[in-house]
Amino acid sequence: MGSSSQIITIHAQAPAKPALGDTCNGCGVCCAAEPCPVSLALLWPHQAPCRALIWSDSAQRYLCGMVSEPARFLRWLPPSMNAAASRLFKRWIAANTACDADVALTE
């Protein structure tokens, strides 16, 4: 099998990618490299970076827009369902748990 490479762009102030399995720190590498199951199921087009990847100046990290602001990306979502959708998506992608981006980085 041949190897493939991909160029992703990350905010200059983003934290460094943690080691695989270490605590998520919002580096954004996973969402910049490929869409997650939530994005694949609900957002179109299916592309990288995920269009719901949001940089937070105040937190100095990336956030998942489908967790922090689902109605912004799902215009059909009733406002009364925003909190429930956020909880569901957070659980579905295991947000803020462990790093699962198995990618090699070069600068």
TAVEN-V828864 format. One record per residue. RES is the residue in one small letter. OMEGA is omega in whole degrees, -180 to 180 (999 if undefined). Layout:
BEGIN
RES,OMEGA ; RES,OMEGA
END
This chain:
BEGIN
m,176 ; g,177 ; s,178 ; s,178 ; s,-178 ; q,175 ; i,175 ; i,179 ; t,-179 ; i,178 ; h,-177 ; a,-179 ; q,-179 ; a,177 ; p,178 ; a,179 ; k,176 ; p,176 ; a,177 ; l,-180 ; g,177 ; d,-179 ; t,176 ; c,178 ; n,178 ; g,-179 ; c,177 ; g,-177 ; v,-177 ; c,-177 ; c,177 ; a,-177 ; a,-179 ; e,179 ; p,178 ; c,179 ; p,179 ; v,179 ; s,180 ; l,-178 ; a,-168 ; l,-177 ; l,178 ; w,1 ; p,176 ; h,-177 ; q,173 ; a,-3 ; p,177 ; c,-179 ; r,176 ; a,177 ; l,-174 ; i,174 ; w,177 ; s,177 ; d,-177 ; s,-179 ; a,-177 ; q,179 ; r,175 ; y,176 ; l,172 ; c,179 ; g,178 ; m,175 ; v,-175 ; s,-177 ; e,-174 ; p,-179 ; a,177 ; r,-177 ; f,178 ; l,-174 ; r,179 ; w,-177 ; l,177 ; p,180 ; p,-179 ; s,-179 ; m,-176 ; n,-178 ; a,180 ; a,179 ; a,179 ; s,179 ; r,-180 ; l,-178 ; f,178 ; k,179 ; r,-177 ; w,-179 ; i,-180 ; a,-178 ; a,177 ; n,176 ; t,-179 ; a,178 ; c,177 ; d,179 ; a,-179 ; d,-178 ; v,175 ; a,-179 ; l,171 ; t,180 ; e,999
END
